[in-house]
Amino acid sequence: MLTCPWNFLHDNKKHIISLVGGGGKTTIMYELAEHFAEQGKRVVVLTTTHIWLPRAKDGTNAVAREYATTLQELEQLWRQGQYGIIGSLEAGTGKLIAPAEKLQNEALQACDVALIEADGAKQMPCKLPAEHEPVLLGESDIVIAVAGLDALGKSLEEGCFRWQLGQKLFASSCNLLLDETKLAQILLSEQGSRKAVGSRAYYIALNKCDLVDQAQAKAMQELLVAQGMDYDRIWLRGLAPSGC
């Protein structure tokens, strides 16, 4: 995470962090969990929708980490210097859904950092939220919106989950091409990734920067800054350190 400029990564404050938007949220969430656990933080990971458990990196797709079902199990993981995942197993999918309310409340009270996947995108690069989305807990103080730059150049249907909702956002009935301007509009609109954020601190992770030209990733960053985002709230994930 050497290229990530987010100030909350090292501020030693308690945070309840929700991730919304497009594909890459789960990977980033577990990456952040590892980061905070390495600092000695008591980190809990959960979802208000659905998440996969971490997978082994050896190509077997085996589950690399189990989930805790009690506060005692979670605290044992913390004592071992690990982050803990809580949830309930969804029958037939192998995914976790939200944990029991009692465990969730206990975990949020006891932790130093909570990371919550609060949105689903079927692994598509970007996302327009339906009426019932995202599911942000009242305790959440930070929202991270994720979008993959591999969306650029694709049609709205190809690159955006719930693309039909773009008719309202873009005031067009056409299936438009996703360019930097439209992706920025999704990320900054309250009809898009900024929906229900309110007064919470808002950050953006531009994922898969390694799949586009470096200049294109930088241009996307500049466009967001020109529309009010701070440089230090935008992470160009995948961009080589020498380019930052």
Secondary structure, DSSP 8 states (H G I E B T S, - for coil): -TT---GGGGS---EEEEEEESTTHHHHHHHHHHHHHHTT--EEEEESS-B---B-TTSS--B----BSSHHHHHHHHHTT--EEB-EE-TTT--EE---HHHHHHHHHH-SEEEEE----TT-SEE---TT-----TT--EEEEEEEGGGTTSBHHHHEETGGGHHHHTT-SS--B--HHHHHHHHH-TTTTTTT-TTSEEEEEEE-GGGS-HHHHHHHHHHHHHTT--GGGEEETT--GGG-
